[in-house]
């Protein structure tokens, strides 16, 4: 993993399935639908634990991922963007999403994807 992901907790697909109470197949479907993204590592596909909360996938994350993808961002670029500090939020976009500030993050995603 890149140094920019220092401190990020990564979950395997089976761990994500367990946390969400879903099958592994359903987690793969969520990935195909861009409700979640994962990065390939030496250990296999991994999802940042920050993408999940007590209720499932963090609210507004799928919409932000769609905006970024529509702007040409790949999975690695999207994860990097979500973990890059933004002084206008302040903090990282993923932290803002977890704090239920999805509208602000979506605006930044739209601007970044132009």
CNS distance restraints for C-alpha pairs under 8 A (distance, minus, plus):
assign (resid   1 and name CA) (resid   5 and name CA) 6.73 0.50 0.50
assign (resid   1 and name CA) (resid  41 and name CA) 7.02 0.50 0.50
assign (resid   2 and name CA) (resid   6 and name CA) 7.48 0.50 0.50
assign (resid   4 and name CA) (resid  80 and name CA) 7.64 0.50 0.50
assign (resid   4 and name CA) (resid  83 and name CA) 7.85 0.50 0.50
assign (resid   5 and name CA) (resid  83 and name CA) 7.50 0.50 0.50
assign (resid   8 and name CA) (resid  48 and name CA) 6.60 0.50 0.50
assign (resid   8 and name CA) (resid  49 and name CA) 7.55 0.50 0.50
assign (resid   8 and name CA) (resid  50 and name CA) 7.87 0.50 0.50
assign (resid   9 and name CA) (resid  48 and name CA) 5.86 0.50 0.50
assign (resid   9 and name CA) (resid  49 and name CA) 5.52 0.50 0.50
assign (resid   9 and name CA) (resid  50 and name CA) 7.53 0.50 0.50
assign (resid  10 and name CA) (resid  46 and name CA) 5.66 0.50 0.50
assign (resid  10 and name CA) (resid  47 and name CA) 5.46 0.50 0.50
assign (resid  10 and name CA) (resid  48 and name CA) 4.55 0.50 0.50
assign (resid  10 and name CA) (resid  49 and name CA) 5.51 0.50 0.50
assign (resid  11 and name CA) (resid  15 and name CA) 5.70 0.50 0.50
assign (resid  11 and name CA) (resid  16 and name CA) 6.16 0.50 0.50
assign (resid  11 and name CA) (resid  46 and name CA) 5.28 0.50 0.50
assign (resid  11 and name CA) (resid  47 and name CA) 5.16 0.50 0.50
assign (resid  11 and name CA) (resid  48 and name CA) 6.15 0.50 0.50
assign (resid  11 and name CA) (resid  49 and name CA) 5.90 0.50 0.50
assign (resid  12 and name CA) (resid  16 and name CA) 6.26 0.50 0.50
assign (resid  12 and name CA) (resid  44 and name CA) 7.31 0.50 0.50
assign (resid  12 and name CA) (resid  45 and name CA) 6.17 0.50 0.50
assign (resid  12 and name CA) (resid  46 and name CA) 4.78 0.50 0.50
assign (resid  12 and name CA) (resid  47 and name CA) 6.43 0.50 0.50
assign (resid  13 and name CA) (resid  17 and name CA) 6.16 0.50 0.50
assign (resid  13 and name CA) (resid  24 and name CA) 6.49 0.50 0.50
assign (resid  13 and name CA) (resid  27 and name CA) 6.92 0.50 0.50
assign (resid  13 and name CA) (resid  28 and name CA) 7.86 0.50 0.50
assign (resid  13 and name CA) (resid  45 and name CA) 6.57 0.50 0.50
assign (resid  13 and name CA) (resid  46 and name CA) 6.41 0.50 0.50
assign (resid  13 and name CA) (resid  47 and name CA) 7.12 0.50 0.50
assign (resid  14 and name CA) (resid  18 and name CA) 6.13 0.50 0.50
assign (resid  14 and name CA) (resid  23 and name CA) 7.94 0.50 0.50
assign (resid  14 and name CA) (resid  24 and name CA) 5.76 0.50 0.50
assign (resid  15 and name CA) (resid  19 and name CA) 6.13 0.50 0.50
assign (resid  16 and name CA) (resid  20 and name CA) 6.08 0.50 0.50
assign (resid  16 and name CA) (resid  27 and name CA) 7.29 0.50 0.50
assign (resid  16 and name CA) (resid  47 and name CA) 7.53 0.50 0.50
assign (resid  17 and name CA) (resid  21 and name CA) 5.78 0.50 0.50
assign (resid  17 and name CA) (resid  22 and name CA) 4.76 0.50 0.50
assign (resid  17 and name CA) (resid  23 and name CA) 5.50 0.50 0.50
assign (resid  17 and name CA) (resid  24 and name CA) 5.39 0.50 0.50
assign (resid  17 and name CA) (resid  26 and name CA) 7.74 0.50 0.50
assign (resid  17 and name CA) (resid  27 and name CA) 6.02 0.50 0.50
assign (resid  18 and name CA) (resid  22 and name CA) 6.35 0.50 0.50
assign (resid  18 and name CA) (resid  23 and name CA) 7.60 0.50 0.50
assign (resid  20 and name CA) (resid  55 and name CA) 7.97 0.50 0.50
assign (resid  20 and name CA) (resid  56 and name CA) 5.74 0.50 0.50
assign (resid  22 and name CA) (resid  26 and name CA) 6.16 0.50 0.50
assign (resid  22 and name CA) (resid  27 and name CA) 6.89 0.50 0.50
assign (resid  23 and name CA) (resid  27 and name CA) 6.54 0.50 0.50
assign (resid  24 and name CA) (resid  28 and name CA) 6.33 0.50 0.50
assign (resid  25 and name CA) (resid  29 and name CA) 6.29 0.50 0.50
assign (resid  26 and name CA) (resid  30 and name CA) 6.24 0.50 0.50
assign (resid  27 and name CA) (resid  31 and name CA) 6.34 0.50 0.50
assign (resid  28 and name CA) (resid  32 and name CA) 6.27 0.50 0.50
assign (resid  29 and name CA) (resid  33 and name CA) 6.17 0.50 0.50
assign (resid  30 and name CA) (resid  34 and name CA) 6.10 0.50 0.50
assign (resid  30 and name CA) (resid  35 and name CA) 5.04 0.50 0.50
assign (resid  30 and name CA) (resid  36 and name CA) 5.79 0.50 0.50
assign (resid  31 and name CA) (resid  35 and name CA) 5.86 0.50 0.50
assign (resid  31 and name CA) (resid  36 and name CA) 4.88 0.50 0.50
assign (resid  31 and name CA) (resid  37 and name CA) 5.40 0.50 0.50
assign (resid  31 and name CA) (resid  38 and name CA) 7.34 0.50 0.50
assign (resid  34 and name CA) (resid  62 and name CA) 6.34 0.50 0.50
assign (resid  34 and name CA) (resid  65 and name CA) 6.63 0.50 0.50
assign (resid  34 and name CA) (resid  66 and name CA) 6.81 0.50 0.50
assign (resid  35 and name CA) (resid  57 and name CA) 7.70 0.50 0.50
assign (resid  35 and name CA) (resid  61 and name CA) 7.22 0.50 0.50
assign (resid  35 and name CA) (resid  62 and name CA) 4.42 0.50 0.50
assign (resid  35 and name CA) (resid  63 and name CA) 7.89 0.50 0.50
assign (resid  35 and name CA) (resid  65 and name CA) 7.38 0.50 0.50
assign (resid  36 and name CA) (resid  47 and name CA) 7.85 0.50 0.50
assign (resid  36 and name CA) (resid  51 and name CA) 7.56 0.50 0.50
assign (resid  36 and name CA) (resid  57 and name CA) 7.45 0.50 0.50
assign (resid  36 and name CA) (resid  61 and name CA) 7.69 0.50 0.50
assign (resid  36 and name CA) (resid  62 and name CA) 6.54 0.50 0.50
assign (resid  36 and name CA) (resid  65 and name CA) 7.80 0.50 0.50
assign (resid  37 and name CA) (resid  47 and name CA) 6.53 0.50 0.50
assign (resid  37 and name CA) (resid  75 and name CA) 6.35 0.50 0.50
assign (resid  38 and name CA) (resid  45 and name CA) 5.83 0.50 0.50
assign (resid  38 and name CA) (resid  46 and name CA) 5.11 0.50 0.50
assign (resid  38 and name CA) (resid  47 and name CA) 4.52 0.50 0.50
assign (resid  38 and name CA) (resid  48 and name CA) 7.47 0.50 0.50
assign (resid  38 and name CA) (resid  75 and name CA) 7.12 0.50 0.50
assign (resid  39 and name CA) (resid  45 and name CA) 5.43 0.50 0.50
assign (resid  39 and name CA) (resid  46 and name CA) 5.35 0.50 0.50
assign (resid  39 and name CA) (resid  47 and name CA) 6.59 0.50 0.50
assign (resid  39 and name CA) (resid  75 and name CA) 6.90 0.50 0.50
assign (resid  39 and name CA) (resid  76 and name CA) 6.65 0.50 0.50
assign (resid  40 and name CA) (resid  44 and name CA) 5.48 0.50 0.50
assign (resid  40 and name CA) (resid  45 and name CA) 4.37 0.50 0.50
assign (resid  40 and name CA) (resid  46 and name CA) 6.29 0.50 0.50
assign (resid  41 and name CA) (resid  45 and name CA) 5.96 0.50 0.50
assign (resid  41 and name CA) (resid  46 and name CA) 6.85 0.50 0.50
assign (resid  47 and name CA) (resid  51 and name CA) 7.32 0.50 0.50
assign (resid  48 and name CA) (resid  52 and name CA) 7.97 0.50 0.50
assign (resid  50 and name CA) (resid  58 and name CA) 7.90 0.50 0.50
assign (resid  50 and name CA) (resid  94 and name CA) 7.20 0.50 0.50
assign (resid  50 and name CA) (resid  98 and name CA) 7.79 0.50 0.50
assign (resid  51 and name CA) (resid  57 and name CA) 5.94 0.50 0.50
assign (resid  51 and name CA) (resid  58 and name CA) 5.56 0.50 0.50
assign (resid  51 and name CA) (resid  61 and name CA) 7.36 0.50 0.50
assign (resid  51 and name CA) (resid  94 and name CA) 7.59 0.50 0.50
assign (resid  52 and name CA) (resid  56 and name CA) 5.44 0.50 0.50
assign (resid  52 and name CA) (resid  57 and name CA) 4.50 0.50 0.50
assign (resid  52 and name CA) (resid  58 and name CA) 5.16 0.50 0.50
assign (resid  53 and name CA) (resid  57 and name CA) 6.23 0.50 0.50
assign (resid  53 and name CA) (resid  58 and name CA) 5.71 0.50 0.50
assign (resid  53 and name CA) (resid  98 and name CA) 7.88 0.50 0.50
assign (resid  57 and name CA) (resid  61 and name CA) 7.16 0.50 0.50
assign (resid  58 and name CA) (resid  97 and name CA) 7.02 0.50 0.50
assign (resid  58 and name CA) (resid  98 and name CA) 6.39 0.50 0.50
assign (resid  59 and name CA) (resid  97 and name CA) 6.96 0.50 0.50
assign (resid  59 and name CA) (resid  98 and name CA) 7.54 0.50 0.50
assign (resid  59 and name CA) (resid 100 and name CA) 7.23 0.50 0.50
assign (resid  59 and name CA) (resid 102 and name CA) 7.43 0.50 0.50
assign (resid  60 and name CA) (resid  64 and name CA) 6.28 0.50 0.50
assign (resid  60 and name CA) (resid  97 and name CA) 6.84 0.50 0.50
assign (resid  60 and name CA) (resid 102 and name CA) 5.58 0.50 0.50
assign (resid  61 and name CA) (resid  65 and name CA) 6.10 0.50 0.50
assign (resid  61 and name CA) (resid  97 and name CA) 7.04 0.50 0.50
assign (resid  61 and name CA) (resid 102 and name CA) 7.91 0.50 0.50
assign (resid  62 and name CA) (resid  66 and name CA) 6.20 0.50 0.50
assign (resid  63 and name CA) (resid  67 and name CA) 6.26 0.50 0.50
assign (resid  63 and name CA) (resid 106 and name CA) 7.54 0.50 0.50
assign (resid  64 and name CA) (resid  68 and name CA) 6.19 0.50 0.50
assign (resid  64 and name CA) (resid 105 and name CA) 7.38 0.50 0.50
assign (resid  64 and name CA) (resid 106 and name CA) 5.65 0.50 0.50
assign (resid  64 and name CA) (resid 109 and name CA) 6.40 0.50 0.50
assign (resid  65 and name CA) (resid  69 and name CA) 6.05 0.50 0.50
assign (resid  65 and name CA) (resid  78 and name CA) 6.92 0.50 0.50
assign (resid  66 and name CA) (resid  70 and name CA) 5.99 0.50 0.50
assign (resid  67 and name CA) (resid  71 and name CA) 6.32 0.50 0.50
assign (resid  67 and name CA) (resid 106 and name CA) 7.58 0.50 0.50
assign (resid  67 and name CA) (resid 109 and name CA) 6.33 0.50 0.50
assign (resid  67 and name CA) (resid 110 and name CA) 6.15 0.50 0.50
assign (resid  67 and name CA) (resid 113 and name CA) 7.04 0.50 0.50
assign (resid  68 and name CA) (resid  72 and name CA) 6.53 0.50 0.50
assign (resid  68 and name CA) (resid  73 and name CA) 5.26 0.50 0.50
assign (resid  68 and name CA) (resid  74 and name CA) 7.95 0.50 0.50
assign (resid  68 and name CA) (resid  78 and name CA) 6.47 0.50 0.50
assign (resid  68 and name CA) (resid 109 and name CA) 6.09 0.50 0.50
assign (resid  68 and name CA) (resid 110 and name CA) 7.20 0.50 0.50
assign (resid  68 and name CA) (resid 112 and name CA) 7.71 0.50 0.50
assign (resid  68 and name CA) (resid 113 and name CA) 5.64 0.50 0.50
assign (resid  69 and name CA) (resid  73 and name CA) 4.79 0.50 0.50
assign (resid  69 and name CA) (resid  74 and name CA) 6.30 0.50 0.50
assign (resid  69 and name CA) (resid  78 and name CA) 7.74 0.50 0.50
assign (resid  70 and name CA) (resid 113 and name CA) 7.32 0.50 0.50
assign (resid  71 and name CA) (resid 110 and name CA) 7.79 0.50 0.50
assign (resid  71 and name CA) (resid 112 and name CA) 7.81 0.50 0.50
assign (resid  71 and name CA) (resid 113 and name CA) 4.12 0.50 0.50
assign (resid  71 and name CA) (resid 114 and name CA) 6.09 0.50 0.50
assign (resid  72 and name CA) (resid 113 and name CA) 6.94 0.50 0.50
assign (resid  73 and name CA) (resid  77 and name CA) 5.45 0.50 0.50
assign (resid  73 and name CA) (resid  78 and name CA) 5.81 0.50 0.50
assign (resid  73 and name CA) (resid 113 and name CA) 7.38 0.50 0.50
assign (resid  74 and name CA) (resid  78 and name CA) 6.04 0.50 0.50
assign (resid  75 and name CA) (resid  79 and name CA) 6.22 0.50 0.50
assign (resid  76 and name CA) (resid  80 and name CA) 6.11 0.50 0.50
assign (resid  77 and name CA) (resid  81 and name CA) 6.04 0.50 0.50
assign (resid  78 and name CA) (resid  82 and name CA) 6.16 0.50 0.50
assign (resid  79 and name CA) (resid  83 and name CA) 6.35 0.50 0.50
assign (resid  80 and name CA) (resid  84 and name CA) 6.08 0.50 0.50
assign (resid  81 and name CA) (resid  93 and name CA) 7.51 0.50 0.50
assign (resid  82 and name CA) (resid  92 and name CA) 6.29 0.50 0.50
assign (resid  82 and name CA) (resid  93 and name CA) 4.92 0.50 0.50
assign (resid  82 and name CA) (resid  94 and name CA) 5.13 0.50 0.50
assign (resid  83 and name CA) (resid  92 and name CA) 5.38 0.50 0.50
assign (resid  83 and name CA) (resid  93 and name CA) 6.48 0.50 0.50
assign (resid  83 and name CA) (resid  94 and name CA) 6.29 0.50 0.50
assign (resid  84 and name CA) (resid  92 and name CA) 5.52 0.50 0.50
assign (resid  84 and name CA) (resid  93 and name CA) 7.25 0.50 0.50
assign (resid  85 and name CA) (resid  90 and name CA) 7.29 0.50 0.50
assign (resid  85 and name CA) (resid  91 and name CA) 4.91 0.50 0.50
assign (resid  85 and name CA) (resid  92 and name CA) 4.19 0.50 0.50
assign (resid  85 and name CA) (resid  93 and name CA) 7.14 0.50 0.50
assign (resid  86 and name CA) (resid  90 and name CA) 5.65 0.50 0.50
assign (resid  86 and name CA) (resid  91 and name CA) 5.46 0.50 0.50
assign (resid  86 and name CA) (resid  92 and name CA) 5.62 0.50 0.50
assign (resid  86 and name CA) (resid  93 and name CA) 7.08 0.50 0.50
assign (resid  87 and name CA) (resid  91 and name CA) 6.24 0.50 0.50
assign (resid  89 and name CA) (resid  93 and name CA) 7.30 0.50 0.50
assign (resid  89 and name CA) (resid  96 and name CA) 7.01 0.50 0.50
assign (resid  89 and name CA) (resid 104 and name CA) 7.39 0.50 0.50
assign (resid  89 and name CA) (resid 105 and name CA) 7.79 0.50 0.50
assign (resid  90 and name CA) (resid  96 and name CA) 7.91 0.50 0.50
assign (resid  91 and name CA) (resid  95 and name CA) 6.60 0.50 0.50
assign (resid  91 and name CA) (resid  96 and name CA) 7.05 0.50 0.50
assign (resid  92 and name CA) (resid  96 and name CA) 6.35 0.50 0.50
assign (resid  93 and name CA) (resid  97 and name CA) 6.17 0.50 0.50
assign (resid  93 and name CA) (resid 105 and name CA) 5.88 0.50 0.50
assign (resid  94 and name CA) (resid  98 and name CA) 6.19 0.50 0.50
assign (resid  95 and name CA) (resid  99 and name CA) 6.23 0.50 0.50
assign (resid  96 and name CA) (resid 100 and name CA) 6.44 0.50 0.50
assign (resid  96 and name CA) (resid 101 and name CA) 5.23 0.50 0.50
assign (resid  96 and name CA) (resid 102 and name CA) 6.93 0.50 0.50
assign (resid  96 and name CA) (resid 105 and name CA) 6.91 0.50 0.50
assign (resid  97 and name CA) (resid 101 and name CA) 5.23 0.50 0.50
assign (resid  97 and name CA) (resid 102 and name CA) 5.10 0.50 0.50
assign (resid  97 and name CA) (resid 105 and name CA) 6.84 0.50 0.50
assign (resid 101 and name CA) (resid 105 and name CA) 6.61 0.50 0.50
assign (resid 102 and name CA) (resid 106 and name CA) 6.00 0.50 0.50
assign (resid 103 and name CA) (resid 107 and name CA) 6.31 0.50 0.50
assign (resid 104 and name CA) (resid 108 and name CA) 6.45 0.50 0.50
assign (resid 105 and name CA) (resid 109 and name CA) 6.08 0.50 0.50
assign (resid 106 and name CA) (resid 110 and name CA) 6.11 0.50 0.50
assign (resid 107 and name CA) (resid 111 and name CA) 6.29 0.50 0.50
assign (resid 108 and name CA) (resid 112 and name CA) 6.04 0.50 0.50
assign (resid 109 and name CA) (resid 113 and name CA) 6.00 0.50 0.50
assign (resid 110 and name CA) (resid 114 and name CA) 6.50 0.50 0.50
